[in-house]
Amino acid sequence: MSCYFRHLKDILDQAGIAVTPDNKRQIDQFFHKLAGVDYKDCPAAWKRLKQDTLANEEKRRDLVQKLKSAIG
């Protein structure tokens, strides 16, 4: 799993998404795009998600909805 997926387990659970080998890359790319970070830069993506999105409950709920739409 990507370096930050373990921290986002509750978000993925709320979206009803189980990470599998088939969708792992798609989910990882989604999070990088959402964070505005180049793909494969996991530490920067996690830092941006943690600071900008997960710290705000409204943004967190929005993330769950976007994740459901993009991956679900």
N, C-alpha and C positions, 0 to 999 in steps of 0.2 A: 504494500500500500504506500501511497504517497506519504511523505513525512508528516503531514498535518491531518490526514484522514481520521486518525484516532481521536483527535480533538473535535472533529465535526460529526462524530457518531450520532449524537442526539439530533443534530440538524437532519442528517440523512434518515434517521428513524422517523422523525416528524414528517418528512417528505414521503415516507414509505418506500425508500430506495435501499436495496441491499447491494453492496459493492461486490461485483463479480469480476472475474478476469475479462469478461466480454465488455463490461461498461466502465471499468476502472479508468481507462484513458479518457473517455468522454467526460466523466465526472471531473477528473483532474483538469482537463482543458477548460471546462465550464468555470471552475473556481479561479483559475488563472485569469481567464477573460474578465470575470466579474471583478477581480482585484486590480485589473489593468496592469498585469505583470506578464512578461514573456514566459511562454510555456517552458517548463522544466526548472524554473527558479522557485522551488518549493518554499525556502525560508522567507523570501520576499512576499510570496503570495499569502502565506500564513500570517505574517506580520500585518499586512494590509487588511486581510479579512478580520483578524482579531481586533485591530484598532478601529477600523471604519464600520464594520458591519455587526460583528457579534456583541459589541459593547452597547448597542442600541436595540432595544426590544422591537421597535417598529421595523427597523432594517432587518432584524433577524427573521421576523415573520415574513417579510417581503422575500428574503433569501429562500425560505422554505417554498414559497409559492413559485418563484422563478425556477428552482431546482425541480419541482414537480412538473412544470411545463416543459423544461428542457430535456429532462432525463426520463421522467415517469412515463 
